[in-house]
Amino acid sequence: MAAQTEPRKKDPYWWMHPAFRGEQAMQISDAGVMTEGIALKVQFENGERQAQTDANAMPAEGGPFEQLAKLLFKINNYCPGPVRGWYVVVCTQANEQWAVGQLRADANYPVQIFEDLTFPTEALAREKAQALKKQFPGVQLP
């Protein structure tokens, strides 16, 4: 008799790009995803997420990342700013340095990079991002 295995749960965000789900590193130089200057650089001091929310995060006239911001705004319980549980890995120096970041519901700055959470390898950064996802889980879908 074969051992019963628990059915795998469907990832509710299967349709999002792996870089936005934290399964693939974003390249700071990827013009299609990110360009220099569109990421906020913040500190992750003492395990507390720095929740800076710009009053102009969701401007009426939109922004370069308006569509992504609208999606993240909904996922973030209709709040602008950092999206709880959505930690990503960002390559900040080609093949030399990776940082943990967090997606933001913000039409101008869709990601914040934690300057104090940088690593020499993508694997180490991914481990830290996964640990933060467990420590600060985001929206849980059925």
JOCORJO-V789021 format. One line per field, one symbol per residue. ss: DSSP state (A for helix, B for strand, O for the rest). psi: psi as a letter, one per 40 degrees, with the letter a starting at -180 (. if undefined). burial: b if it has 9 or more other ideal C-beta (glycine too) atoms within 8 Angstrom, else e. A space follows every 50 residues. Layout:
ss->???
psi->???
burial->???
This chain:
ss->OOOOOOOOOOOOOOOOOOOOOOOOOBBOOOOOOOOOOOBBBBOOAAAOOO OOOOOOOOOOOOOOOAAAAAAAAAAOOOOOBBBBBBBBBBBBBOOOBBBB BBBBBOOOOOBBBBBBBBBOOAAAAAAAAAAAAAAOOOOOOO
psi->hihhihiiihhefdeihddeeeeihihdehdddiiheehhhiifhfehhh ghhhefdgideaidfddddddddddfffhiahhhegiihhhdhhedhiih ahiighedgeihhhdegiieiddddddddddddddgiahhi.
burial->eeeeeeeeeeeeeeeeeebbbbeebbbbeeeeebeeebbbebebeeeeeb ebbbeebbbeeebebbebbbebbebbeeebbbbbbbbbbbbbeeeebbbb bbbbbbbbbbbbbbbebbbeebebbbebbbebbeeeebeeee
